[in-house]
Amino acid sequence: PARLQRREAERLEGVERQRQKREAQAVKEEQSEFLLAAFSREREAVEAQLAAGALGEAGARLQGLQKLLTESVRFLAPYEVRRGQEELARLQAGLAARRQELQPKKKFAFRARAKEAAGAKEPRPAPPAPGPAEGEADGAPLCGFRGAEAERLELGPAELLQRDVVLCELRGCRVRLRGNASALRLRDCHGCTVLCGPVSTAVQLDGCSQCVVAVACQQLRAHRSRDCRFYVHVSSRVAIEGCAGVSFAPYGWSYPGIERDFESAGLDRSRNNWNLVDDFDWLASDRPSPNWTVIPEEERISCWD
């Protein structure tokens, strides 16, 4: 009889656990549907304001949309979060493009084009290197530095505001980016220190080595990079591929006005996934990846200037 009573009690406990699980799942699904509907309404409102040229209102709504997605991560499926992040990136790019489109034309623009047409047969002089480089093939509003060696490079808030930044082929440089950029890309950089304010969308590294990168962003992805240290504030999980010897710690750089830039970028300071790293080259779920580590507290940089 005692055994039967225990079995009956265990059965009832199991039934109760299943009931609670079903109720929790139903609540989560209901919450997910509500959040997706709210996200869709806000997205349509931002698109309408962009089309009407109300960029201030569109920017404010976009910040609210980013905050809604960040606070909803625990209720949404991973693919829904990724889709929301892609929509946000698209809207951020649209906002930046509209700002460029509505900017007053420079007075010398037509004269410069006329001069170019008149001397079309003459070869163009190569741009100075290093220096700010704009206008890559896709026509996006870009800025950044290329080909510098052992230099101190800096861009401020007015230069960075909602623009894509590219750092390419730098050697032993120290780069300070104070402000709210739209995106940041590092390509083929070696032995550099990059200090960057809040980025509205993604940060990507490709082919970098022995770099120290401090940045706040929505997404961080590193490809084919080695022996780099990251001090990050990131809303989603970090992704690495083809990397080795990379390590992570929380974001610690600061400068006057950084709180305003966090707000402009739509980043929640209370949510940081700096130590959640997905290694696409390591499929074993029961063992940690050997390609990345956490920087011990006693070895972390505390003074950046």
N, C-alpha and C positions, 0 to 999 in steps of 0.2 A: 504493500500500500504506500509506503514512504517513497519508493522509487516512482510509482505511478503519479504521486502528487508532485514530485520534483519535475517529472517529464511534462505534466500538465502545466505547471508554473512556467517552465521554459518555453513551452509552446505558446502560452498566452503572452509572454514577454516578446517572443519573436513576432507574433501577430501585431502587437502594439508598436514594435519598432518599424515594421513594414507600413503600418498606417501612418505613423509620424513621417516616415520617409516620403510616402505618397503625397501627404499634405504639404511638406516642404517643397517637393518638386512642383506641385501645382502652384504654390505661391511664387516660386522662382520663375516659372513659365509666364504667369500672369504679370509679374513685375517686368520680365523681359519684353513682353508685348507692349506694355505701357511705355517703357523707355525707348523702344524702337520707334513707336509712333511719335513720341515727343521729339526724338532726334530728327525724324523725317520732316516734321512741321518746321522745326528751326532751320534745317538745311534749305528747305524751299524758301523760307523768309530771307535767308542770307543771299540766295541766288537772285531773288527779286530785287533786293537792295543793290546788289552788284550791277544788275542790268539797268537800274534806275540811276546809278552813279552816286548813291548814298553811301560812300565808303566809310564814313565815320560810324554810322549805324551798323553797317555790315561787319566792320571790325569788332565792335562791341558784342554783337550777336555771335560772332565766330568764337570769341573768348568764352562766352557762355556755353556754346556748343561743345567746346573742348572740355570744359569743366564737367558738363553732363556726362560725356563719354568716360572721362577719368573716374568719376564717382560710380559709374554703372558697370565697371569691369567685372565685379564679383557676381553680377546677375546675368551677364551675357556669355554666350558661347565664344570660344576663341576666334572662330571664323567671323562672327558678328563684330567682335572688337577690331579685327584686321580690316574688315570692310568699312567700319566707321573711321578708322585711322586713314584709310585711303581717301574717303570722302573729304575728311578734314584737310588732307594734303592738297587735294584738288581745289578746294575752296580757297586755301591760303595762296596757292599759285594764281588763282583767278583774281584774288584781291590785289596781289602784287602787280599782275598784268594790267589791271584797271587803273592802278595808281600811276604806272608808267604811261598808260595811254592818255590819262587826263592831265599829266604834267604839262605846264606851258612849254612850247617849243623854244629851243635856244635861238637867239637872234642870228647866230652865224650858221644855222643849219643849211639854209638854201644856198648860201654863198659857198659853203664847204662842198656841197654836192655839185655845184656848177664848176668849181675848180677841179674836182675829181673827174667830171665829164670832159673838161677841156684837156686834161693831161692824162687821159686814160691809157695812153700808150707807154707812159713812163712807169717804171716799177716803183711800187710803194716802199718807203723805207721801213725797215723792221722796227717794231715797237721796242722801247727800252726795256731791259730786264735787269733786275726785278722791278716790278711796279704793279699797280692795280690793273687787272686785265678784265675787260668786259665783253659781253656779247659773243658767247660761243655759238656753235652751229645751230642750236635749237632756238636761238633768239631770246632766251630767257634773260632777265636782268641779273647779271652776274658781277661779282667783284672778287678781288683776292690778290694773291701773289704767286709768281712763278719764277723758278730758277735762281732764287737768292741763296747766298751762302754766308753763314756766320753773321747775320744781320738781325737787328731788332725791328720788327714790323708791327704796325698798329693800325687799326681802323676803329672809328668811333660810332656813336649811336646814329648820327645823321647818315653816315655812309652805309650802315648795315641794315637799316630799317626794312624788314620784310624782303631782303634780297638773298639770292643764293650766293654763297661764298665758296670759292675754290682755292685750295692751297696745293700747289703742284711743284714737284721736283725741288723742294727746299732741303738745304743741308745745314745742320747746326744752327738753325734760326730760333729766335724766341718771338712768338706771335701773340699779340694781345688783341682780342676782338671784344670790345665793350659795346653792348647793345643787343637788340633783338633781330637776329638774322632769320630768314625763312628756312634755309637749309645750309649744311656745311659738308663739303667733300674734301678729303685729303687723299692725294695720289702721289705715290713714290716719294715720300718724305722720309728723311733719315736724321736721327739725332736731334729732333726738334722738340721744343716745348710750346704747346698751343693752349692758351687760356682763352676760353670763349664763354660769353654770356648765354642766356637762354635762347634756344633755337626752337622755332615754332613747330618744325616737322622732324626731319631725320638728319642724322649725322652718319656719314659713310667713310670708311677708310679702305684703301686698296693699295697693297704693295708697300706698306710703311714698316719701318723698323726703328727700334730704340728711341721711340718718341714718348713723351709725356703729354697726355691730353686731358684737360679739365673742361667739361662741358655739361650743360643741362639741355635736355631734348625730349622729344616724344619717343624716338626710336634711335638705337645705336646698332650699327652693323659694321663688322670688320672682316675684310677678306684678305687673304694672303699676307698677313702682317705678323711680325715677330718681335718679341721682347719689348712690347709696349706696355705702358702703365696708364690706366684710365681712372680718373676721378670724376664720377658721373652722378648726375641726377637724371633718371630716366623713367618715363611713365610705363612703358611696356618692358618686356623681357629683352635683354641684350642678345644679339645673334652674332656668332662668329663662324667662320668657315675658312679652312686652309690656314689656320693660325696656330702659333706655338709660343709658349713663354709669355702670354699676356696675363695681366693681373688687374684687379679692380679694387676701388675704394670709394667711399661717398664723396660727392662734390664738395669742395671746400673753398674755392676761389670766390672773392667778393670785390665789389667796387661801388662807389656812390651811384645810386640809381638802379641797382640790380633788382630790387623788389618791384619796381615799376616794369622792368623788362620781363620778369617772371609773369607778371599779370598780363602784359601785352602778348606773351607767347602762349598764354593759356595753360601754364604748368602749375600743378598743385604742389606746393612746397612740402606738404605733409605726406606725399606719396612718392617713394623712391625705391625702385627695384634694381639698385646697382649691383646686387649680388645674385640676381636671377639670370643665369647665362645659359643659352642654348647653343651647344656645339654641334653643328651639322655633320661633323666628321666623327662623332662619338655616339654610337647607338646603344651602348650598354647602359641600361637604366639602373642597375644595381651597384655601379661603381662610378665615382666622379671622373670627369674628363681630366686627363693629364695635361691638356693644352692651356688651361687657365687656372688661376689661383686668386685668393683674396690677399691683398697687401696687409701684412701685420700692422697693427696700430702703431707700434713703435717705429715703423719704417715709413709711415705716411708723411707726406709733405704738409707742414702746418703754416709755413711762412712762404708766400708766393712772390713777394716783392724783394 
